[in-house]
């Protein structure tokens, strides 16, 4: 069971390579006007990957007033689930299905200062956030980490906008973010927004709590490819449904369950809302928790797994909300 989402046709009207591995897309609705979105919103896209229909979610970049269409940026992941490769095969004029913009990562404007932290392609939601805060005269600082100088997508745009309030960090040069110092320098009641791989999220959260700052003032967004373990195939058993399934290395658990006719509540498909969290009845191996919904303690206990992004190294036995009397 999925949340209500309106789908409509769109056309690729613009392409631009931002870095050797990040491509920008402008998608324009075939009928009607572009829906307005707020900073932190994302766009769901329907793709054909390996003969299977899949849904991918991408952060909307910038402001709706800047471009006639939806602007997203996609990092090509050759060892990912195939969604990025399918996107990179699109050309100007190609048709695609997109959903109505949704926002599970909304930006607040009440805090006295905002720290934005991005790792790699996690910069995409930060562009609109930095623009919105700057235009309102809010105090904002952006920390942006990438593997190389050439991978700093939107770097020039953000430098023009923020000046010295933008701090970049290139790991190939041996640079590291001083998260503790940045967090300590924030005034009381400041807020922080973080988007990037799991390691970055954990580091910011650790320093935030160590500084005695309230967890509700720290907001996370992640992407399913940002796990700690390499994506491999694994086995899943659902005794209540009397089925055993194989989850390929290039497909999310949630999509395998849906393809088998097993209904699972879902919404964001980004590991944020928790609707798709399933009870773990048994585990042989390790769970690679790639969500930001479950707490650190819940992830340590391995009693639940977010089926949209998290994976397993080994095999797992799960329960769902389905009951025979509902059939």
C-alpha positions as CSV (number, residue, x, y, z in Angstrom):
1,X,0.0,0.0,0.0
2,X,1.4,3.3,-1.0
3,X,0.5,6.8,0.0
4,X,-1.6,8.8,-2.5
5,X,0.6,10.4,-5.1
6,X,-0.4,12.0,-8.3
7,X,1.7,10.9,-11.3
8,X,1.9,12.8,-14.6
9,X,3.9,12.7,-17.8
10,X,6.9,15.0,-18.3
11,X,9.6,15.6,-20.9
12,X,13.3,16.0,-20.5
13,X,13.9,19.6,-21.7
14,X,17.4,20.2,-20.5
15,X,20.6,18.3,-19.6
16,X,23.9,19.5,-18.2
17,X,26.9,17.7,-16.8
18,X,27.9,19.4,-13.5
19,X,30.8,17.1,-12.7
20,X,32.2,13.9,-14.4
21,X,29.6,11.9,-12.4
22,X,26.7,14.3,-11.7
23,X,24.2,15.3,-14.4
24,X,21.5,17.9,-14.1
25,X,18.1,17.3,-15.6
26,X,15.2,19.8,-16.3
27,X,11.9,17.9,-16.5
28,X,8.8,19.8,-17.8
29,X,5.2,18.5,-17.4
30,X,3.6,17.5,-20.6
31,X,0.3,19.0,-19.4
32,X,-0.4,21.8,-16.9
33,X,2.1,23.9,-14.9
34,X,4.9,22.8,-12.8
35,X,3.9,22.4,-9.1
36,X,5.7,24.7,-6.8
37,X,7.9,23.2,-4.2
38,X,9.6,24.3,-1.0
39,X,13.3,23.9,0.1
40,X,14.0,20.3,0.9
41,X,11.4,18.8,-1.4
42,X,12.0,15.8,-3.7
43,X,10.6,14.5,-6.9
44,X,9.8,10.8,-7.5
45,X,10.5,9.4,-10.9
46,X,9.3,6.2,-12.5
47,X,12.0,4.3,-14.4
48,X,12.5,1.1,-16.3
49,X,15.5,-0.7,-14.9
50,X,16.4,-4.2,-16.2
51,X,12.8,-4.6,-17.5
52,X,11.4,-3.7,-14.1
53,X,9.4,-0.6,-13.2
54,X,11.1,1.2,-10.4
55,X,10.6,4.4,-8.5
56,X,13.5,6.7,-7.6
57,X,13.5,9.9,-5.5
58,X,15.6,13.0,-6.3
59,X,15.9,16.3,-4.4
60,X,14.7,19.3,-6.3
61,X,17.4,21.8,-6.8
62,X,17.1,25.6,-6.4
63,X,13.9,27.6,-6.6
64,X,10.8,27.0,-8.7
65,X,11.2,30.6,-10.0
66,X,14.6,29.9,-11.6
67,X,13.5,27.4,-14.2
68,X,10.4,26.3,-16.1
69,X,10.3,22.8,-14.9
70,X,11.6,20.5,-12.2
71,X,15.4,20.5,-11.8
72,X,17.2,17.5,-10.3
73,X,20.8,16.3,-10.3
74,X,21.7,12.6,-10.5
75,X,25.0,11.0,-9.6
76,X,25.9,8.1,-11.8
77,X,26.6,5.0,-9.6
78,X,27.9,2.2,-11.7
79,X,27.6,-0.2,-8.7
80,X,24.2,1.0,-7.6
81,X,20.7,-0.3,-8.2
82,X,20.5,0.9,-11.8
83,X,18.3,4.0,-11.3
84,X,21.1,6.4,-12.0
85,X,22.3,4.6,-15.1
86,X,18.7,4.7,-16.4
87,X,18.5,8.4,-15.8
88,X,21.8,9.0,-17.6
89,X,20.5,7.2,-20.7
90,X,17.7,9.8,-21.1
91,X,18.1,12.4,-23.8
92,X,16.3,15.8,-24.4
93,X,12.8,15.1,-25.7
94,X,12.4,11.7,-23.9
95,X,9.2,11.2,-21.9
96,X,9.2,10.2,-18.3
97,X,6.7,9.9,-15.4
98,X,7.1,12.1,-12.3
99,X,5.1,12.5,-9.1
100,X,3.9,15.6,-7.4
101,X,6.7,17.1,-5.4
102,X,6.8,16.0,-1.7
103,X,8.7,17.3,1.2
104,X,9.9,15.1,4.1
105,X,12.9,17.4,4.8
106,X,11.2,20.9,5.3
107,X,13.3,23.9,6.2
108,X,12.5,26.0,9.3
109,X,13.1,29.7,9.5
110,X,12.7,30.4,13.2
111,X,16.2,29.4,14.4
112,X,18.8,32.2,14.9
113,X,21.3,30.4,12.7
114,X,21.4,27.4,10.4
115,X,24.3,25.0,9.7
116,X,24.0,23.0,6.4
117,X,26.2,20.0,5.9
118,X,26.4,18.1,2.6
119,X,28.4,15.1,1.5
120,X,28.7,14.4,-2.3
121,X,25.4,14.4,-4.1
122,X,23.8,15.4,-0.7
123,X,24.4,19.0,-1.9
124,X,21.2,18.9,-4.0
125,X,18.6,19.9,-1.3
126,X,21.1,22.3,0.3
127,X,21.1,24.6,-2.8
128,X,17.5,25.6,-2.3
129,X,17.9,25.8,1.5
130,X,20.9,28.1,1.2
131,X,19.1,30.3,-1.3
132,X,16.0,30.6,0.8
133,X,17.9,31.4,4.0
134,X,20.2,33.9,2.4
135,X,17.4,35.7,0.6
136,X,15.6,36.1,4.0
137,X,18.7,37.5,5.6
138,X,19.1,34.5,7.9
139,X,22.5,33.5,9.3
140,X,23.6,30.4,7.4
141,X,26.8,28.4,6.9
142,X,27.3,25.5,4.5
143,X,29.9,22.7,4.9
144,X,30.3,20.8,1.7
145,X,32.5,17.7,1.4
146,X,33.4,15.9,-1.8
147,X,36.0,13.3,-2.9
148,X,37.7,15.7,-5.4
149,X,37.6,19.3,-6.5
150,X,35.9,18.3,-9.8
151,X,33.0,16.7,-7.8
152,X,31.9,19.9,-6.1
153,X,28.6,20.2,-8.0
154,X,27.1,23.7,-7.7
155,X,30.3,24.9,-6.0
156,X,30.6,28.1,-8.0
157,X,26.9,28.9,-7.6
158,X,27.1,28.5,-3.8
159,X,30.3,30.5,-3.5
160,X,28.7,33.4,-5.3
161,X,25.7,33.1,-3.0
162,X,27.4,32.5,0.4
163,X,31.0,33.8,0.0
164,X,33.0,32.8,3.1
165,X,29.9,31.2,4.6
166,X,30.7,28.2,2.3
167,X,33.4,25.9,3.5
168,X,34.4,23.1,1.1
169,X,36.4,20.0,2.0
170,X,38.1,17.7,-0.6
171,X,39.1,14.3,0.8
172,X,41.6,13.6,-2.0
173,X,43.6,16.5,-0.6
174,X,43.5,15.0,2.9
175,X,41.0,17.6,4.1
176,X,38.5,16.8,6.8
177,X,35.5,18.7,8.2
178,X,36.0,19.9,11.7
179,X,32.4,19.2,12.7
180,X,33.0,19.6,16.5
181,X,34.4,23.1,16.0
182,X,31.6,24.1,13.6
183,X,28.9,22.9,15.9
184,X,30.5,24.5,19.0
185,X,30.6,27.8,17.2
186,X,26.8,27.9,16.6
187,X,24.7,30.1,18.9
188,X,22.1,28.5,21.2
189,X,18.9,27.3,19.6
190,X,20.7,27.0,16.2
191,X,19.5,24.3,13.8
192,X,21.3,22.0,11.4
193,X,20.4,20.1,8.2
194,X,22.5,17.2,7.0
195,X,22.4,15.2,3.7
196,X,25.0,12.7,2.8
197,X,26.2,9.1,3.4
198,X,25.6,7.3,6.6
199,X,29.0,8.0,8.0
200,X,28.6,11.7,7.7
201,X,25.1,11.6,9.3
202,X,26.4,9.6,12.3
203,X,29.4,11.9,12.8
204,X,27.2,15.1,12.8
205,X,24.7,13.4,15.1
206,X,27.5,12.3,17.5
207,X,29.0,15.8,17.7
208,X,25.6,17.4,18.0
209,X,24.6,15.3,21.0
210,X,28.1,15.7,22.6
211,X,27.7,19.4,22.5
212,X,24.4,19.1,24.5
213,X,22.2,20.3,21.6
214,X,18.6,19.1,21.3
215,X,18.2,16.3,18.7
216,X,14.9,17.8,17.3
217,X,17.0,20.8,16.0
218,X,19.1,18.4,13.8
219,X,17.4,17.2,10.6
220,X,18.7,14.4,8.4
221,X,18.2,13.2,4.8
222,X,20.1,10.3,3.3
223,X,20.2,8.2,0.1
224,X,19.8,4.5,0.0
225,X,23.2,3.9,-1.7
226,X,25.0,5.4,1.3
227,X,25.3,2.2,3.3
228,X,28.2,0.8,5.3
229,X,28.3,-2.5,3.5
230,X,28.5,-3.3,-0.2
231,X,25.2,-4.1,-1.8
232,X,24.8,-7.8,-2.3
233,X,21.9,-10.1,-2.9
234,X,20.2,-11.7,0.1
235,X,17.4,-14.0,1.1
236,X,14.2,-13.0,2.8
237,X,11.5,-15.3,4.3
238,X,8.0,-14.2,5.3
239,X,6.3,-17.1,7.2
240,X,3.0,-15.3,7.4
241,X,2.9,-15.2,3.6
242,X,4.6,-18.6,3.2
243,X,7.1,-17.2,0.7
244,X,10.9,-17.1,0.4
245,X,12.3,-14.5,-1.9
246,X,15.7,-13.5,-3.3
247,X,16.6,-9.8,-3.2
248,X,19.1,-9.0,-6.0
249,X,22.0,-6.7,-5.3
250,X,20.6,-4.1,-7.7
251,X,17.0,-3.9,-6.3
252,X,15.6,-2.7,-3.0
253,X,13.8,-5.1,-0.6
254,X,10.6,-3.1,-0.8
255,X,10.4,-3.5,-4.6
256,X,11.0,-7.2,-4.4
257,X,8.1,-7.5,-1.8
258,X,5.8,-5.5,-4.0
259,X,6.6,-7.5,-7.1
260,X,5.7,-10.7,-5.1
261,X,2.3,-9.2,-4.3
262,X,3.1,-8.4,-0.7
263,X,1.6,-5.1,0.4
264,X,3.8,-2.9,2.4
265,X,3.0,0.7,3.6
266,X,5.4,3.1,2.0
267,X,5.8,6.8,1.2
268,X,9.2,8.6,1.0
269,X,11.2,5.5,-0.3
270,X,14.3,7.4,1.1
271,X,14.5,5.9,4.6
272,X,13.0,8.9,6.3
273,X,9.3,8.4,7.1
274,X,9.4,4.9,8.6
275,X,6.2,3.7,7.0
276,X,7.8,0.6,5.4
277,X,9.6,-0.5,8.6
278,X,9.0,-4.3,9.1
279,X,9.5,-6.5,12.2
280,X,12.5,-8.8,12.1
281,X,11.7,-12.3,13.3
282,X,15.1,-13.8,12.5
283,X,18.5,-12.8,11.2
284,X,21.5,-14.7,9.9
285,X,24.1,-12.2,9.0
286,X,24.0,-8.4,9.3
287,X,21.6,-5.6,8.6
288,X,22.9,-2.5,6.8
289,X,20.6,0.1,8.2
290,X,20.6,2.9,5.6
291,X,17.6,4.9,7.0
292,X,17.5,7.9,9.3
293,X,14.1,6.9,10.8
294,X,15.2,4.3,13.3
295,X,17.1,5.3,16.4
296,X,20.6,4.2,17.1
297,X,19.3,1.8,19.7
298,X,16.7,0.4,17.3
299,X,19.4,-0.2,14.7
300,X,21.6,-1.9,17.3
301,X,18.7,-4.2,18.4
302,X,17.9,-5.2,14.7
303,X,14.2,-5.7,15.5
304,X,13.0,-3.6,12.6
305,X,14.2,-2.8,9.1
306,X,13.2,-0.1,6.7
307,X,12.5,-2.0,3.5
308,X,12.9,0.9,1.1
309,X,16.6,1.5,1.6
310,X,18.2,-0.9,4.1
311,X,19.8,-4.2,3.1
312,X,21.1,-7.4,4.6
313,X,24.3,-9.3,4.3
314,X,23.0,-12.9,4.7
315,X,19.3,-13.8,5.2
316,X,16.4,-12.4,7.2
317,X,13.0,-13.4,8.3
318,X,10.3,-10.7,8.4
319,X,6.7,-10.1,9.5
320,X,4.3,-7.7,7.9
321,X,1.1,-6.0,9.0
322,X,-0.9,-8.4,6.7
323,X,-3.3,-10.7,8.5
324,X,-5.5,-13.5,7.0
325,X,-8.7,-11.9,8.1
326,X,-7.8,-8.9,5.9
327,X,-7.5,-10.9,2.8
